[in-house]
Amino acid sequence: MSIAVIATLVSLFAVAWPRRNPNGTPQLAPSSPAAVVSLAGLSLFDQDGKSVPLRELTPAVILLVDGCSCEELITGTVATVAASKAPSTQVLLVGVRAPTVPSGLNDKVKVRAFADPNSSVRAAVPFLAPSRTTAAILVAANGTMIRAVSSVTSASSFDTELANLAVAPASTA
């Protein structure tokens, strides 16, 4: 009986123990067909404090850049989107307060900055909720998440999925 109790406790600790990313590489959200995350019902706030529904901004690459200037990441992401087969994709810079959009970006891609004071976008993606690192979320035209990347440092972490934004089905609602 005591061996069964000890084995149960050890397995509980093994499952619940937090895992760290020892080599600092970006972590990708596990892809699971059953885990569909929709961000269509969320709203962000523009520079003037006006609420903008996220479904009006898709397809998009959302960069959660709170507390980071991330100019190299932003520039690289805009260049990657411009070169991709997803021409209508926007790049959304999101922070607790609307971040500053760097100058000199490719004019082919619409880049906008939004505030998310309650971190509702991060909270909607279970994989990113406990993290406070810079992250990228690829959102299809129907508002569903295609991919999320934590601890992102360059667009190469998600560039292969950009084509999926162009071919994702539109919402039927």
C-alpha positions in Angstrom: 0.0 0.0 0.0 2.8 2.4 0.9 4.6 1.7 -2.3 1.5 2.5 -4.3 1.1 5.8 -2.4 4.7 6.7 -3.0 4.6 5.8 -6.7 1.4 8.0 -7.1 3.1 11.0 -5.4 6.2 10.7 -7.5 4.2 10.5 -10.7 2.2 13.6 -9.6 5.3 15.6 -9.0 6.8 14.4 -12.3 3.7 15.6 -14.3 3.3 18.9 -12.4 6.9 19.9 -12.2 7.5 23.0 -14.4 9.7 22.3 -17.4 12.2 24.9 -18.6 13.7 25.4 -22.0 17.4 24.9 -21.3 18.8 25.9 -24.6 16.7 29.1 -25.1 15.3 28.0 -28.5 11.7 29.1 -29.3 9.0 26.9 -28.1 6.2 26.0 -30.5 2.7 25.4 -29.4 1.9 21.8 -29.7 -0.2 21.2 -32.8 -3.4 19.3 -32.0 -6.4 19.2 -34.2 -8.7 19.2 -31.1 -7.1 22.3 -29.6 -8.6 25.1 -31.8 -8.0 28.5 -30.4 -10.2 31.3 -31.7 -9.2 34.9 -31.1 -12.1 36.3 -33.2 -14.1 37.5 -30.1 -11.2 39.6 -28.7 -10.7 43.3 -29.1 -7.6 45.5 -29.0 -7.3 49.2 -28.5 -5.7 51.5 -31.1 -3.6 54.6 -30.4 -6.7 56.7 -29.7 -8.1 54.2 -27.2 -10.8 53.0 -29.6 -11.8 49.3 -29.4 -11.0 47.3 -32.6 -12.4 43.8 -32.9 -9.6 41.4 -33.8 -11.7 39.7 -36.4 -11.5 42.9 -38.5 -7.7 42.7 -38.4 -7.2 39.1 -39.7 -5.3 37.4 -41.2 -2.5 38.6 -39.1 0.8 37.9 -37.4 0.4 39.2 -33.9 3.7 40.1 -32.2 3.4 40.3 -28.4 6.2 42.8 -27.7 5.4 44.2 -24.3 8.5 45.6 -22.7 10.6 45.0 -25.9 11.6 47.3 -28.7 12.1 44.2 -30.8 13.0 46.3 -33.9 14.9 43.5 -35.6 12.1 41.0 -35.0 9.5 43.5 -36.3 11.6 44.4 -39.4 12.3 40.7 -40.1 8.6 39.8 -39.7 7.4 42.5 -42.0 10.0 41.5 -44.7 9.0 37.8 -44.3 5.3 38.7 -44.7 6.0 40.9 -47.7 7.8 38.0 -49.4 5.2 35.4 -48.4 2.2 34.2 -50.4 -0.1 35.8 -47.9 -0.4 39.4 -49.3 -3.3 40.5 -47.1 -1.7 39.6 -43.9 -1.2 42.4 -41.4 1.5 42.6 -38.7 0.0 43.7 -35.3 2.3 44.9 -32.6 0.6 44.3 -29.3 1.6 45.4 -25.8 -0.1 46.4 -22.5 0.3 49.9 -24.0 0.4 50.4 -27.8 4.1 50.0 -28.8 5.9 52.3 -31.2 6.0 51.2 -34.8 9.5 51.4 -36.2 10.1 53.6 -39.2 11.4 52.3 -42.6 9.3 49.2 -42.8 8.1 47.6 -46.1 5.1 49.6 -47.4 3.5 46.4 -48.9 2.6 45.2 -45.4 0.2 47.0 -43.1 1.7 47.3 -39.6 -0.4 48.6 -36.7 0.2 49.0 -33.0 -2.5 48.1 -30.4 -2.8 48.1 -26.7 -4.1 45.0 -24.8 -4.2 46.2 -21.2 -5.6 43.0 -19.8 -3.3 40.7 -21.9 -6.4 39.0 -23.2 -4.6 37.8 -26.4 -1.9 36.1 -24.3 -4.5 34.7 -21.9 -6.5 33.2 -24.8 -3.6 31.0 -25.9 -3.0 28.5 -23.1 0.5 27.8 -24.3 1.4 31.5 -23.9 -0.6 32.4 -20.8 2.1 31.7 -18.2 4.9 33.2 -20.3 5.8 36.9 -20.4 8.3 36.6 -23.3 8.0 38.0 -26.7 5.7 35.9 -28.7 4.2 35.5 -32.2 0.7 34.3 -33.0 -0.4 33.6 -36.5 -4.2 34.2 -36.9 -6.2 33.0 -40.0 -8.9 35.1 -41.6 -11.6 33.4 -39.6 -9.8 34.3 -36.3 -8.4 30.9 -35.4 -4.8 30.5 -34.3 -2.6 28.7 -36.8 0.6 28.8 -34.7 2.0 30.4 -31.6 5.7 30.8 -30.8 7.0 31.7 -27.4 10.4 33.4 -26.9 10.5 34.4 -30.6 13.6 36.2 -31.8 13.1 36.1 -35.6 10.5 35.4 -38.3 12.3 32.2 -39.2 10.5 30.6 -36.2 7.2 30.7 -38.0 7.8 31.7 -41.7 6.8 28.3 -43.1 3.3 28.7 -41.6 2.6 32.1 -43.2 1.3 30.4 -46.4 -1.4 28.7 -44.2 -2.8 32.2 -43.5 -3.6 32.7 -47.1 -5.4 29.4 -47.6 -7.1 29.1 -44.2 -10.9 28.8 -44.7 -13.0 31.9 -44.0 -15.5 31.9 -41.1 -18.9 30.6 -41.9 -20.6 32.6 -39.1 
